[in-house]
Amino acid sequence: MEKSILIVDDEARMRKLVKDFLVAKGYKILEAEDGEKALEVFEQNKKDISLILLDVMMPKLDGWSVLRQIRQTSKVPIIMLTARGEEQDELFGFELGVDEYISKPFSPKILVARVEAILKRTNQDTKEIKSFAGIEIDQEGRTVTVDGKIIELSLREYELLVYLVNNENIALSRDKILNNVWNYDYYGDSRTIDSHIKKIRHKLGKKGKYIKTIRGIGYKFEVK
């Protein structure tokens, strides 16, 4: 199936730059020049869109508002594009369910690499189902259930949880988690991980206790 990527940016030059690089890689591109148009295009093509590149500062509706509305009904991977590059903005974005965060100016080749890495992970097919004391992870369907009830996780939250359970009983440093889950050297603050862990624990409810904080190191998934 041909993958469609929605590029949302109010700068036509930026949309064309990113589009040209992605089209060269064989991707089908949809475009929107503002937040309202982005939601309209998304609703019309929801089943065909595999990833969204979403600018933050836009007229009519900003990126945060678009993100909130899309996350009400969809877990489609979203990469936020911003000229701000502020740490608090990044943490805010991750709290809302952003999967990746890239600050302008950026290398189009690096952006394409990030897009391909995310799509590769989301399209991996495996029939493996992991079960841990009431937590069940279906890696084929990319779903997580707690005591039989499906919980909603963003792509990054899901990948972080899977990484923790795949390394059960192993203390993992924040640097190791960043390099393996984010799949590249992340130059932000390690509080990004703490923010994600907090949300995962909350969504797991009582089962969140299985994610242990290892003081001075990082985290460990341990069922006892």
C-alpha positions as CSV (number, residue, x, y, z in Angstrom):
1,M,0.0,0.0,0.0
2,E,1.3,3.5,-0.9
3,K,2.0,5.5,2.2
4,S,0.6,9.0,2.5
5,I,2.2,11.7,4.5
6,L,0.4,14.9,5.5
7,I,2.6,18.0,5.5
8,V,1.1,20.9,7.5
9,D,3.0,24.2,7.3
10,D,1.9,27.7,6.5
11,E,5.1,28.3,4.5
12,A,4.7,27.1,0.9
13,R,8.5,27.0,0.4
14,M,8.9,24.7,3.4
15,R,6.1,22.4,2.3
16,K,7.7,22.1,-1.2
17,L,11.2,21.5,0.2
18,V,10.0,18.6,2.4
19,K,7.6,17.3,-0.2
20,D,10.4,17.1,-2.9
21,F,12.6,15.0,-0.6
22,L,9.8,12.6,0.4
23,V,8.4,12.2,-3.1
24,A,11.9,11.2,-4.2
25,K,11.6,8.4,-1.7
26,G,8.3,7.2,-3.2
27,Y,5.9,8.7,-0.7
28,K,2.5,10.2,-1.6
29,I,2.1,13.6,-0.2
30,L,-0.9,15.6,1.1
31,E,-0.7,19.2,2.1
32,A,-2.4,21.8,4.3
33,E,-1.4,25.4,4.8
34,D,-3.2,26.0,8.1
35,G,-4.6,24.2,11.1
36,E,-8.2,24.2,9.9
37,K,-7.3,22.8,6.5
38,A,-5.1,20.1,8.2
39,L,-8.1,18.8,10.1
40,E,-10.2,18.8,7.0
41,V,-7.6,16.9,4.9
42,F,-7.0,14.5,7.8
43,E,-10.7,13.6,8.2
44,Q,-11.1,13.1,4.4
45,N,-8.0,10.8,4.2
46,K,-7.7,9.4,7.7
47,K,-7.4,5.7,6.6
48,D,-4.6,6.5,4.1
49,I,-2.4,8.8,6.2
50,S,0.5,7.0,7.8
51,L,2.3,10.0,9.3
52,I,1.8,13.8,9.8
53,L,4.5,16.5,9.8
54,L,2.9,19.3,11.8
55,D,4.2,22.8,12.2
56,V,3.4,24.6,15.5
57,M,3.0,28.2,14.6
58,M,0.2,28.5,12.0
59,P,-2.8,30.8,11.3
60,K,-6.4,29.8,12.2
61,L,-5.4,26.9,14.4
62,D,-2.0,26.3,15.7
63,G,-0.2,22.9,15.8
64,W,-1.1,22.2,19.4
65,S,-4.8,22.6,18.7
66,V,-4.6,20.3,15.7
67,L,-2.6,17.8,17.7
68,R,-5.2,17.7,20.4
69,Q,-8.1,17.1,18.0
70,I,-6.3,14.4,16.1
71,R,-5.3,12.6,19.2
72,Q,-9.0,12.3,20.3
73,T,-9.5,9.8,17.5
74,S,-6.2,8.6,16.1
75,K,-2.8,7.4,17.1
76,V,-1.2,8.2,13.7
77,P,2.5,9.1,14.2
78,I,3.0,12.9,14.4
79,I,6.3,14.8,14.0
80,M,6.1,18.4,15.2
81,L,8.1,21.0,13.4
82,T,8.9,24.2,15.2
83,A,11.3,27.2,15.1
84,R,11.2,27.6,18.8
85,G,13.3,24.7,20.0
86,E,12.4,25.4,23.6
87,E,12.7,22.5,26.1
88,Q,9.3,23.3,27.7
89,D,7.7,23.3,24.3
90,E,9.1,19.8,23.7
91,L,7.9,18.5,27.0
92,F,4.5,20.0,26.4
93,G,4.3,18.3,22.9
94,F,5.3,14.9,24.3
95,E,2.6,15.3,27.0
96,L,0.0,15.8,24.2
97,G,1.2,12.7,22.3
98,V,3.9,13.9,19.9
99,D,6.0,11.1,18.6
100,E,8.9,13.1,17.3
101,Y,10.1,16.7,17.6
102,I,12.3,18.5,15.1
103,S,13.4,22.2,15.4
104,K,13.8,24.4,12.4
105,P,16.1,24.8,10.6
106,F,16.7,21.1,9.9
107,S,18.3,18.9,7.3
108,P,15.7,17.5,5.0
109,K,17.8,14.3,4.8
110,I,17.6,13.9,8.5
111,L,13.9,14.6,8.5
112,V,13.4,11.9,5.9
113,A,15.5,9.5,8.0
114,R,13.3,10.2,11.0
115,V,10.1,9.7,8.9
116,E,11.4,6.3,7.6
117,A,12.5,5.1,11.0
118,I,9.1,5.8,12.5
119,L,7.2,4.2,9.6
120,K,9.4,1.2,9.7
121,R,8.7,0.7,13.4
122,T,4.9,1.2,13.0
123,N,4.7,-1.2,10.1
124,Q,6.6,-4.1,11.6
125,D,4.5,-7.2,11.7
126,T,4.9,-9.7,14.5
127,K,2.5,-12.2,16.0
128,E,4.2,-12.0,19.4
129,I,2.0,-11.3,22.4
130,K,3.6,-10.6,25.7
131,S,1.8,-11.0,29.0
132,F,2.8,-9.7,32.4
133,A,0.5,-10.0,35.4
134,G,-2.5,-8.6,33.6
135,I,-0.6,-6.4,31.1
136,E,-0.9,-7.8,27.6
137,I,1.1,-6.4,24.7
138,D,0.0,-7.4,21.2
139,Q,2.9,-6.4,18.9
140,E,1.0,-7.3,15.7
141,G,-1.9,-5.0,16.5
142,R,0.3,-2.6,18.5
143,T,-2.2,-2.6,21.3
144,V,-1.9,-2.8,25.1
145,T,-4.5,-4.2,27.4
146,V,-4.7,-4.1,31.2
147,D,-6.9,-6.7,32.7
148,G,-8.6,-7.1,29.4
149,K,-9.2,-3.4,28.8
150,I,-7.4,-1.6,25.9
151,I,-5.5,1.5,27.0
152,E,-4.6,4.3,24.6
153,L,-0.8,4.9,24.2
154,S,1.0,7.2,21.8
155,L,3.6,5.6,19.5
156,R,6.4,6.8,21.7
157,E,4.7,5.6,24.9
158,Y,4.0,2.2,23.3
159,E,7.7,1.8,22.2
160,L,9.0,2.9,25.6
161,L,6.8,0.3,27.3
162,V,7.8,-2.4,24.9
163,Y,11.5,-1.6,25.4
164,L,11.1,-1.8,29.2
165,V,9.3,-5.1,29.2
166,N,11.7,-6.6,26.6
167,N,14.4,-5.8,29.1
168,E,12.5,-7.1,32.2
169,N,14.5,-6.9,35.4
170,I,17.3,-4.9,33.9
171,A,18.0,-1.4,35.2
172,L,18.1,0.9,32.1
173,S,19.8,4.3,32.2
174,R,18.0,7.3,30.7
175,D,20.7,7.7,28.1
176,K,20.3,4.0,27.0
177,I,16.5,4.5,26.8
178,L,16.8,7.6,24.7
179,N,19.3,6.0,22.3
180,N,17.2,2.9,21.9
181,V,13.6,4.2,22.0
182,W,14.1,7.5,20.3
183,N,16.6,5.8,17.9
184,Y,19.0,8.7,17.7
185,D,21.1,10.9,19.9
186,Y,18.6,13.2,21.7
187,Y,20.0,16.5,22.8
188,G,17.2,17.5,25.1
189,D,16.7,17.0,28.8
190,S,16.2,13.5,30.2
191,R,12.9,14.8,31.7
192,T,11.4,13.8,28.4
193,I,11.6,10.2,29.6
194,D,10.3,11.0,33.0
195,S,7.3,12.7,31.4
196,H,6.6,9.6,29.3
197,I,7.0,7.2,32.2
198,K,4.6,9.3,34.3
199,K,1.9,9.1,31.6
200,I,2.5,5.3,31.0
201,R,2.2,4.6,34.8
202,H,-1.0,6.6,34.9
203,K,-2.5,4.7,32.0
204,L,-1.5,1.3,33.4
205,G,-3.3,2.2,36.7
206,K,-2.3,-0.2,39.5
207,K,0.0,-2.0,37.1
208,G,2.1,1.1,36.8
209,K,3.9,0.0,39.9
210,Y,5.8,-2.5,37.8
211,I,7.8,0.3,36.3
212,K,10.4,0.9,39.0
213,T,12.4,4.1,39.4
214,I,16.1,3.3,39.9
215,R,17.5,6.3,41.7
216,G,20.5,7.8,40.0
217,I,20.2,5.5,37.0
218,G,16.8,5.3,35.3
219,Y,14.0,2.7,35.2
220,K,13.3,-1.0,35.3
221,F,10.3,-3.1,34.5
222,E,9.9,-5.7,37.3
223,V,6.9,-7.9,38.2
224,K,7.0,-9.2,41.7
